[in-house]
Amino acid sequence: MKATLPTVVEEILSEIAACGETSRVPDKLLLALKFLFGPSAVQALDLVDRRSVTRISSPSGRTVFQVLGSSGKAYTCFTSCHYCSCPAFAFSVLRKSDSLLCKHLLATYLSLALGLCQELSGSNRQLAGLLLAEEDPDQA
């Protein structure tokens, strides 16, 4: 079962996707993003502009996204369940429920809509290693 975003977010992303990779996103859509996501929208658009989102696919069909954050740390995002490994997601989205998405996950959705994801493929073992590397070595 695939998780879905609220309808209004899905609509905005669909309209942004219709703009295409080379077109300019209309101001009304940018304002809608800012209204829904606050300062995270501008930060997410900055990540998209910097081409910070990479889609990593394996032969088994599994896909994860890595977003290079503004701090230089890479965070893993899953669009299938709307999850990001960053602390802001854990605090603002999961714990406080005052945001729908963190800037990394929003940047992932925007990059997908605009066709601006970098692409990388790896073996199933490499993808598993990437996911296991998310664990804190001090806790292992």
C-alpha positions as CSV (number, residue, x, y, z in Angstrom):
1,M,0.0,0.0,0.0
2,K,1.5,3.3,-1.1
3,A,1.0,6.3,1.2
4,T,-0.6,9.4,-0.4
5,L,0.0,13.1,0.2
6,P,-3.0,15.4,0.9
7,T,-4.9,16.2,-2.2
8,V,-3.9,19.8,-2.4
9,V,-0.2,18.9,-2.3
10,E,-0.7,16.3,-5.0
11,E,-2.5,18.9,-7.1
12,I,0.3,21.4,-6.7
13,L,3.0,18.9,-7.6
14,S,1.0,17.8,-10.6
15,E,0.7,21.4,-11.8
16,I,4.4,21.9,-11.2
17,A,5.2,18.7,-13.2
18,A,3.1,20.1,-16.1
19,C,5.5,23.1,-16.2
20,G,8.3,20.8,-17.3
21,E,12.0,20.8,-16.6
22,T,12.8,23.9,-18.7
23,S,9.8,26.0,-17.9
24,R,9.5,28.5,-15.1
25,V,7.2,27.5,-12.2
26,P,4.4,30.1,-12.0
27,D,4.4,32.4,-9.0
28,K,1.0,31.2,-7.9
29,L,2.4,27.7,-7.4
30,L,5.4,29.0,-5.6
31,L,3.1,31.0,-3.3
32,A,1.0,27.9,-2.7
33,L,4.1,26.0,-1.7
34,K,5.1,28.8,0.6
35,F,1.6,28.9,2.2
36,L,1.6,25.1,2.8
37,F,5.1,24.5,3.9
38,G,6.4,27.9,5.2
39,P,10.1,28.5,5.1
40,S,10.7,24.8,4.2
41,A,9.4,25.6,0.7
42,V,12.2,28.1,0.0
43,Q,14.8,25.8,1.5
44,A,13.5,22.8,-0.6
45,L,13.5,24.9,-3.8
46,D,17.1,25.8,-3.0
47,L,18.0,22.1,-2.7
48,V,16.3,21.4,-6.0
49,D,18.2,24.3,-7.7
50,R,21.5,22.8,-6.4
51,R,20.5,19.4,-7.8
52,S,20.9,17.9,-4.3
53,V,18.4,15.0,-4.9
54,T,19.6,11.6,-6.2
55,R,17.4,8.7,-7.0
56,I,19.1,5.4,-6.2
57,S,17.6,2.3,-7.9
58,S,18.5,-1.4,-7.5
59,P,17.9,-4.3,-9.9
60,S,15.2,-5.5,-7.5
61,G,13.2,-2.4,-8.3
62,R,13.7,-0.8,-4.9
63,T,14.3,3.0,-4.9
64,V,15.5,5.4,-2.3
65,F,16.4,9.0,-2.5
66,Q,19.4,10.7,-1.0
67,V,19.3,14.5,-0.4
68,L,22.4,16.4,0.3
69,G,21.3,18.8,2.9
70,S,22.5,22.4,3.3
71,S,24.8,21.2,6.1
72,G,26.5,18.8,3.7
73,K,25.0,15.7,5.3
74,A,23.1,13.3,3.2
75,Y,19.7,12.2,4.3
76,T,17.7,9.2,3.0
77,C,14.1,9.8,1.9
78,F,11.4,7.3,1.0
79,T,8.5,8.6,-1.1
80,S,6.6,5.3,-0.7
81,C,5.9,6.1,3.0
82,H,6.8,9.8,3.2
83,Y,9.9,9.4,5.5
84,C,13.2,11.3,5.8
85,S,16.1,10.4,8.1
86,C,16.7,14.0,9.2
87,P,16.1,15.2,12.7
88,A,13.7,17.9,11.5
89,F,11.4,15.2,10.1
90,A,11.5,13.3,13.4
91,F,10.7,16.4,15.4
92,S,8.5,18.6,13.3
93,V,6.6,16.0,11.3
94,L,6.4,12.9,13.5
95,R,6.6,14.3,17.0
96,K,5.0,17.7,16.9
97,S,2.9,17.2,13.8
98,D,3.3,20.9,12.8
99,S,4.6,20.2,9.3
100,L,3.5,17.8,6.5
101,L,7.1,17.2,5.2
102,C,10.6,18.3,5.9
103,K,12.6,20.3,3.3
104,H,14.5,17.2,2.1
105,L,11.3,15.2,1.4
106,L,9.7,18.3,-0.2
107,A,12.8,18.7,-2.4
108,T,12.5,15.1,-3.4
109,Y,8.9,15.5,-4.5
110,L,9.7,18.7,-6.3
111,S,12.7,17.2,-8.1
112,L,10.5,14.3,-9.2
113,A,7.8,16.7,-10.5
114,L,10.4,18.8,-12.4
115,G,12.4,15.8,-13.7
116,L,15.5,17.1,-11.9
117,C,16.6,14.1,-9.9
118,Q,20.1,12.8,-10.4
119,E,20.0,9.1,-11.2
120,L,22.3,6.4,-9.8
121,S,21.9,2.7,-9.9
122,G,23.5,0.2,-7.6
123,S,23.3,-3.5,-6.7
124,N,20.9,-4.8,-4.1
125,R,23.8,-5.2,-1.7
126,Q,24.9,-1.6,-2.2
127,L,21.4,-0.4,-1.6
128,A,21.2,-2.5,1.6
129,G,24.5,-1.1,2.7
130,L,23.3,2.4,2.2
131,L,20.2,1.7,4.3
132,L,22.2,0.0,7.1
133,A,24.7,2.9,7.1
134,E,21.9,5.1,8.5
135,E,22.3,3.4,11.9
136,D,24.3,5.3,14.5
137,P,27.6,3.4,14.9
138,D,27.6,4.3,18.6
139,Q,24.4,2.4,19.1
140,A,25.6,-0.8,17.3
